[in-house]
Amino acid sequence: MRALRHENTPPGSAAGSAAGRSAGSAAARHRPGAAVTCRDVTVRFGDFTALDGVTATFPPGRVHAIVGQNGAGKTTFARVLAGLVEPAAGTVRVGEHRLAGGDVGESRRQGVELVHQHFALPADFTVAQALELFNDEPRPLGGFSKARLHRRARTLLENAGTEVEPDALIGRLPIETTQAVEIARALASGPRVLVLDEPTAVLPPPAMRGLFDRLRALAADGMCVIVVLHKLDEVFAVADTAAALRAGRLVLEPTPIGELEPAVLARAIIGDASIEEVPAVADPAPDAPAVLSASGLSARSSAHDAAADEVSLEIRRGEIVGIAGVEGNGQRSLVEAIVGVTPLRGGSVSLAGADVSGDPVRHRRGRGLRVIPFERNVEGVSLSSALWENHAAMRSGGDGLLLNPRALREHCRQALDRWRVAYRTETQPAGSLSGGNVQKTILAREITGDVTVLIAAYPTRGLDIAAARDVRAALVDAAASGAAVLVVSADLEEMFEVCHRVLVMFGGRVVAGFDRPFDLDRVGEAMVRGEGR
Ligand SMILES: Nc1ncnc2c1ncn2[C@@H]1O[C@H](COP(=O)(O)OP(=O)(O)OP(=O)(O)O)[C@@H](O)[C@H]1O
């Protein structure tokens, strides 16, 4: 879902390609931060209330965390500030200015910039072009030269603390660099208020520390930084205050972090619900056969990723194997080749003893292969289709459920309820769910009793504490029921909790393998150095 509105002529066109200021002036155009004051902000989608009378003040010069479960209203709140959603009632002020609401241009003029949960820069733009999006400053006739645009881009990127070639295509960048460009773009206009919606969801730990340093530096410079986060340790690592939303209501107003205990914050997020421990993962039977094998697998590179290069691995019945690695080191290319959406360049893939190297996706699914894909909004669901249609769409793999719409809808409802998806009716489009709930609909469809091989790419990305726990428990449960499970994740702690073994990918190859008990430093070093078996 692209939420950004492209208000300018496209960069690269004669009129749009010119920046109306020098490379240096963008950095110099610093505006003092402003407080954001919300009073009784209420947002409705039809008869559903997504934000309910939110009243809060976010002073400048601080990093403010907003937390809450999936569907609590965090993204909606961020989008209100950015002018993408118009409140039904209430007021938002940026400094002294009262926003009319629902007007991106107005929010931007008042110095509010939003970095979206799902990146919004066009994949086929170069970095330099992407940085010109929304640059509405006056420009001379004929525009500036490419060299000048590149100079400006370099300055903006440097200010955002990243190095990337202005000529690089957005779609080819590693995901953390894409995010850095998004932030550079947001900072280009010298905002007073920077809002980031779940910026850590895509980042490996070192990049996360870099992001936090940058946000702290922006706040120290006077900016009001509002950041949506899920993990408590991240909140305590970066924020000055934390506020919590639950079911659209502000249940904890922005509170200095020094006055908050993690348990209090967790309670504000989940309310009365309890979170059980993830059951311990049992060892696979000694004679358990391999149900997923890849032998010398090579496949072409995929978006944001390196090509998988002669990867060999085996996962046995009941075994959970993690693939660790900085994103972009071939994990995606490997998964796409196993699933069958990318043809093999070399090697083979077997499922339950049968060579499926040339088989279409549908046949592999028919053998019990289930997948939680990398990009849920593109690969996992059709956002414009109803929940029950999405649920039914992938069921043609031979699981025997007849094409009876009523039965499919009932089946969908049961699965969504089991996963505690916050939805109103199975006929609503998937695009009307919150990001975390979209992920849960995919889990509800893919983690079922008939799985023989489950591939889970970043399965807890964007999920709240309770849902992330449910996913980890479901992975352990799937293995206990006899599935072979492959987990790709940037979250090493999560992997260490559920996996029997962890392989590290670097430059498209598996460069190291580790057994329990895992050593964080050794795995981390292998991820960065590309060696360490
Ligand atoms: N355009 C829309 N139409 C209908 N309902 C919507 C729309 N956008 C959001 N909602 C609903 O509003 C509620 C809040 O959604 P929001 O995306 O703000 O949650 P969130 O706290 O950001 O969740 P997550 O952590 O999963 O991203 C959800 O129940 C969602 O289904």
The ligand as an SDF file (V2000), in Angstrom:
LIG
                    3D

 31 33  0  0  0  0  0  0  0  0999 V2000
   -8.2060    2.2890    6.1250 N   0  0  0  0  0  0  0  0  0  0  0  0
   -8.7590    1.5640    7.0970 C   0  0  0  0  0  0  0  0  0  0  0  0
  -10.0220    1.1000    6.9810 N   0  0  0  0  0  0  0  0  0  0  0  0
  -10.5980    0.3740    7.9720 C   0  0  0  0  0  0  0  0  0  0  0  0
  -10.0000    0.0770    9.1350 N   0  0  0  0  0  0  0  0  0  0  0  0
   -8.7530    0.5200    9.3150 C   0  0  0  0  0  0  0  0  0  0  0  0
   -8.0620    1.2760    8.3060 C   0  0  0  0  0  0  0  0  0  0  0  0
   -6.8160    1.5860    8.7740 N   0  0  0  0  0  0  0  0  0  0  0  0
   -6.7430    1.0310   10.0060 C   0  0  0  0  0  0  0  0  0  0  0  0
   -7.8970    0.3990   10.3260 N   0  0  0  0  0  0  0  0  0  0  0  0
   -8.1740   -0.2940   11.5920 C   0  0  0  0  0  0  0  0  0  0  0  0
   -7.8030    0.5330   12.6590 O   0  0  0  0  0  0  0  0  0  0  0  0
   -7.2050   -0.2300   13.7010 C   0  0  0  0  0  0  0  0  0  0  0  0
   -5.8830    0.3790   14.0710 C   0  0  0  0  0  0  0  0  0  0  0  0
   -4.9680    0.1490   12.9980 O   0  0  0  0  0  0  0  0  0  0  0  0
   -3.4730    0.6440   13.0700 P   0  0  0  0  0  0  0  0  0  0  0  0
   -2.8400    0.2960   11.7560 O   0  0  0  0  0  0  0  0  0  0  0  0
   -3.4300    2.0540   13.4910 O   0  0  0  0  0  0  0  0  0  0  0  0
   -2.8840   -0.2890   14.2360 O   0  0  0  0  0  0  0  0  0  0  0  0
   -1.4010   -0.4190   14.7750 P   0  0  0  0  0  0  0  0  0  0  0  0
   -1.4420   -0.1580   16.2380 O   0  0  0  0  0  0  0  0  0  0  0  0
   -0.4760    0.4150   13.9620 O   0  0  0  0  0  0  0  0  0  0  0  0
   -1.1060   -1.9600   14.5450 O   0  0  0  0  0  0  0  0  0  0  0  0
    0.2160   -2.7560   14.0740 P   0  0  0  0  0  0  0  0  0  0  0  0
    1.1020   -2.8670   15.2590 O   0  0  0  0  0  0  0  0  0  0  0  0
   -0.3650   -4.0820   13.7040 O   0  0  0  0  0  0  0  0  0  0  0  0
    0.8180   -2.0270   12.9000 O   0  0  0  0  0  0  0  0  0  0  0  0
   -7.1110   -1.6600   13.2020 C   0  0  0  0  0  0  0  0  0  0  0  0
   -8.1660   -2.4040   13.7620 O   0  0  0  0  0  0  0  0  0  0  0  0
   -7.3030   -1.5560   11.7110 C   0  0  0  0  0  0  0  0  0  0  0  0
   -7.9610   -2.6860   11.2080 O   0  0  0  0  0  0  0  0  0  0  0  0
  1  2  1  0
  2  3  1  0
  2  7  2  0
  3  4  2  0
  4  5  1  0
  5  6  2  0
  6  7  1  0
  6 10  1  0
  7  8  1  0
  8  9  2  0
  9 10  1  0
 10 11  1  0
 11 12  1  0
 11 30  1  0
 12 13  1  0
 13 14  1  0
 13 28  1  0
 14 15  1  0
 15 16  1  0
 16 17  2  0
 16 18  1  0
 16 19  1  0
 19 20  1  0
 20 21  2  0
 20 22  1  0
 20 23  1  0
 23 24  1  0
 24 25  2  0
 24 26  1  0
 24 27  1  0
 28 29  1  0
 28 30  1  0
 30 31  1  0
M  END
$$$$
